[in-house]
Amino acid sequence: MNKVFIAPRRYVQGRNVLKEAGGLIGALGKRVMTLWDGQVKGIVGGTLLASLKEAGLSVEDVTFAGDSTKAEAARVAGLIREHKVDVIMGIGGGKTLDTAKAAGAAAGIKVVTCPTVASNDSPTSSYTVWYDEQGNCLGFESWGVNPDLVLVDTEVIAHAPVRTFVAGMGDALATWLEAEACFKARGPNLAGGTATLAALALARLCYDILMESGIDAKRAVEKKIVTPSVEKVVEANVLLSGLGFESGGCSTAHMVANCLPSYPECHGLMHGHEVGFGVITQLCLDDEVSVERMHRIVDFEIAVGLPVTFADVGLPGVSRDRLARIGEICAGPGSLCENHPFKVTPDDIVNAMIAADALGEERKKVLKAR
């Protein structure tokens, strides 16, 4: 299998970069569709629309319906064709961006992603994660190309809810652990091949930045300020995590996370929170992971506020029988859990989840006693 690395065409990050949006997007086309919800438009609409107007671009304004369903992507693609726009710009969270990518691919136009939260690595990827109308994850689909432009305004992100920033660290934390597992198994990445050395190096850099700067960055975002640590972690959450997961590969952390939305009690979680618990499950599954490494990662998750127990994800006292369905899915054919150098059974997954919960409870007690 060939080594394959994919990436967005251009990535621009910094304070107040939305003021430069018009010039950057104007290089891609002259008729722009903005896809966002009312809340996001209220936060960044004035700055963004002024920049697009100054650049002489025409704008078709579309309100996002709220979930990345196939019906919503088809609706937006229809509007693209109706209004004959050249570029679609998704502004907001991961579901808005995923819908913009899907609609843009269907209509064959340029795609710009502009995250207003650093909660996941959707902005740079070629993938859309699909949900149904009840909020259940249906899987993911690649469009074969990454966004033409990714605009990341760190001033906007620093003013977003802190829990979104923390969720992004949960999603990013899995990047190296999963890429490493895929590499050991000689498993495929999500780019249509196997990982390059560049992808592995970027995935490891993502992990190192979080370990070094994550706690400091969260403290700054709590004060709604942009610091060097914030800039580093935003890059880890959005760019490095995106490149690392797509060109490095995914395994158990994301597979478990993708199963959790099937529980109604978990619907209040963001994707990165679910991944945070999935990370600990993967650590408890892998016999090559040292106890020291497990403790360091779990202690980091506790420090930044990621879920580390069943109670944290809304499932206190969940029974083994109720977890069995996750075990079956994770150990089933085509599962991301195949990307380990060992066979994974349903019991292995359930045991790892129970062990993760126990480890999280224990580390909370240890840290509280210090």
N, C-alpha and C positions, 0 to 999 in steps of 0.2 A: 504494500500500500504506500502511496506517495505521501510525503510530508506536505502539508498544506497550511498556509497562514493567510488569514483574511483580516481586513480592517476597514474602518470608514475612510473616505477619501480625504477629509480634512477635519481636524479637531481643534477647537479654539476655546480656551478656558481663561477666565480672569474676572476681576471685579468690573461690573458695568459693561460687559461685552455686548449686551443687548443694544446698546447705543450704536454699535457697529454692524448690526444685523443687516441693514439695508444694503450696504456695500458688499457684504459677503454673499448674501443671497442673490443679489443682482447679477453676480457672475454665473448663476445657474439658470436664471429665467426671469421673465418680467411680470408674469401673472402668478400670484402666490395665493394659496389657500391656507388659512390659519385654522387649525383644529385645536380647540381648547374648551374648558368648561368656564362657567361664569366666574367662579372664584379666582381661577388662574388669570383670566382676562382682567379682572379687577386689580390684580397685583402687578402684572407686567404689561398690560395692554397699552397703557399710555406711552411708555418708553418704546416698545416694539413697533407699534403702529406709526409713531412719529418717525422712527428710523426708516421704515419701509416707504413711507410717503416722501421723505427727503431724498431717497434714492430713485424716486419716480416709478415705483412699483405699484401695480394695481393689486387690490386685496379682496379676496372672497372669504368672508368670515363664516365659519361653521362651528356650531356648538356640539361638543362631544356628548354622546348619550350616556356615558358612564361606565361601560364595560367593554372589554376587547372581545366581542362576539363576532362570529362570521357575518351575522346580519348587519351589524354596525359597520364593519369594514366594507361590505357590499354597498351599503347606503352611501358612504363617503366616496367610494370609487365612482358611483353613479353621478354624484355631484361634481367630481373632478371632470368627468367627460362632458357633463352638461355645461359647465362654465369654462371649459377649455383652458384650464390652468396649466402652468409649466412646472410648478413646484408645490409640494405640500409640506407644510411645516407643522409638526406635532409639538405642542407646548404643554408641559405639565408633568404628570407622573407616568409610570411605565405603561399603563393600559392605554393612555392616550397616544403615546409614542408608538406602541405596538400596532395600534389601529392605523395610524398614519403610514407606517411602513407597509402594512398589508394593502391598504388602499392605493398607495403610491405604486407598489409593485403591480397590482392588478391593472392600473391605468397606464403604466409604463412611463411615469414621470419621475423627476428628481425628488429626493426626500431629504428634509432637514429635521433633525430632532433637537429640541431645546428643553432639557429637563429643568424643572423648577424645584426639584428635590433631588438629593443624591441618595435615593433609597434603593437603587438597583442598577444593574448594568445594561438595561435595555437600550439606552441611547446609542450605543456604538454597534450593537449586534445586528445581524441579518434576520433575526428570528422574531416571530410574534408568538406569545403565549396565549392560547385560546381559552376562554371561559364560556360557560353556558349562562343562561339568564338567571340561574340561581347562585351563581358565583363559584361553581365547581370548575376546577381546572380540567380541561379536555386534552391537553397536550400542547405541543409547539410545532411550528412550521417555519422553515427557512425560505427566504425569497431569493437566495443565491447572490445577493448583493448587499453590502452594508450601506448605511446612510451616506449621502454625498457630503453632508456637513453636519457636525455636532457642535452646538453652541452651549457652553456651560458658564452661566453667570454666577460666580461664587458669592457675590453680594446678595443675590436673590436666595441662593441656597442657604446662606447663613441665617436668613430670616425665616426660613421654613421651620415647621415643628421639629423639635429635636428627635422625636421618635423616628422620623423619616431618615434622618442622618444615621441614627443607630441601626436602622434596618439595612441601610446601604453597607454598613460595616459587616453585618451578618452575612449578606450576600457575597461580599468581597472576601470574607474570611475563608469561604469554601474554595476559592479559586485555586490556590496552590495545593491544598490537600487533595482536591479532586484531580487536578492535572498530574500530580505525582502518582496517584493511584492508576490513572489511565496509562501513564508512561511505563510503570512497572508491569502492567498487564499487556502492554503493546496494543492497547485498545484504541478505537477510533476517537478522534475529536469531533466537534460539531461542524467542522469546515469541510468535511468530505475526505479526510485523510488521517494522518497521525501528526502528533505535535512536532513542531520544529524546536530547535534549541532556543530560538528567540522567544517563542511562546512560553516555554518553561521558565526562562529567565524573567519574563514580565510577570508571570504568575507568582514567582517567588518574591519579586520586588513588591508586589501588592501585599503579600503577607507581612513582609518585613516593615513596610510603612505603617500598617495597622498596629503591629506590636509596639513600634517605637512612638508613634504620634497619635494613635487613636483616642486615648484617654484625654490627652491635652486638647485635641481638636474638638471633642465633645464639649469640654468645659468652655471653649471659646464660642461654640455655636449656642450654648445656653445663654451666653451674653450677647448673642446676635452680632458677633464681630468676625471679621476675616483675618486670620493669622497665617503664618507660614505652615503651621500644622494643619489648618483647615484646607489650605490649597493642596497640600500633599494627600490628605485623606480623600478629598473630593476626586482627585486624579485616580487614587486607588479604587474608590467605589465605582467610578464611572468608566474611565478609560482602561486601566490595567485589569480590572475585574472583567470587563467586557472582552478585551482581547484574550485574556487568559482562559476564560471559560469556553469561548467559542473555538479558539485555536489550540487549547490545551485539553479540553474534554471535561465531562462531568461524571459523577458517580453517585454514591449513596446519599450524600448530604442533600443534593437536589432532588433525588428520587423520593426520599422521605418527605421533604418539604412540599413536593407537588401532591402528595397524598393527604396532607393535613387539611387542606380546604374542604375535603369531603365530610369533615366533622363540623356540624353547625356551630359548635362552641369555638371553633378556630377562625370564624369568619372575620373577627375583629383584628386579626393579625395581618401585618404586611408580609410580603414574600420573604424579605430578608430576615424577619423574625423567625419564620418557619425554617429557613435555611440554617439559622443559628442553632436551633435544636437538632437539625439534621447533621450538622457538623459534629456535634458531640456523639450522636449515634454512630457516625462513621468512625470516629476515634475508638469507640468501644467495640467496633466490629473488627478492626484491623489488628492482628496480633504482632505487627511490627512497630506499633506506636508505643513509645515509652510512657511510663506513668508520669514522668517529669513533664513531657510535652503535653499530655492530656491536661495536667493540672494548670500549666501555663495558659493554655487556650481557654479552658473553662473559667479560670480566674479573670482573664481578660473579658470574656463575655459578661460575667457578673459585674465587673467594674463599669462597663459601658451601658449595661441594662438590657442585654439580650436574654431571651428565655433559655433557661438551662434545665427546667424540670417540666413534668406533665402539668403541674399546677400553673406554671408560667404561660403555657400555651392554651390554657383553658380546659385542661383535661385532668383535674385532680382525681386521684384514685381510679383512673381508667383501668379496666380489666384486661387481662391477657386475651380473652376471647374477642374483645372489641378491637384489639390491636392486630388480630390475626389477619384481617383483610389487607392491612398495609404490608404485612409479611408476605402474603401471597402475591400481591402486585409487584413488590420489589424483587421478589425471587422469580418472577415470571419471565417468559421469553421477551426479548427486546428491551428489558429494563436497563437503566443506567447502572444498576448494581452489578451488571456483568463486567464493568470496567474495574475489576480487581484481579490480582493474580491468584485468586482462590475462588472456589465455588461458594455462592451465597444461597442459603436455604431460607424458607419462611421463618423457621425457628430462630435462625441466626439474627434476622432483622428484629424480631420481637424481643429477643434476649438483649440485643444491643440497645434498643430503645429503653427497656427497663433499667439496664445498667447505666445509661445516660442520665436518666431521672435520678437514680441513686447517687451517681457521681455529682450531679448538680446540687442535690440536697446537702451532701457531705461538704463540698467546697464552700457553700454558703455558710455552714456552721463554722468551718475553719477560719474563714475570713472575718466573720463576725466576732470570733473569739480573740482575734489579734489586737 
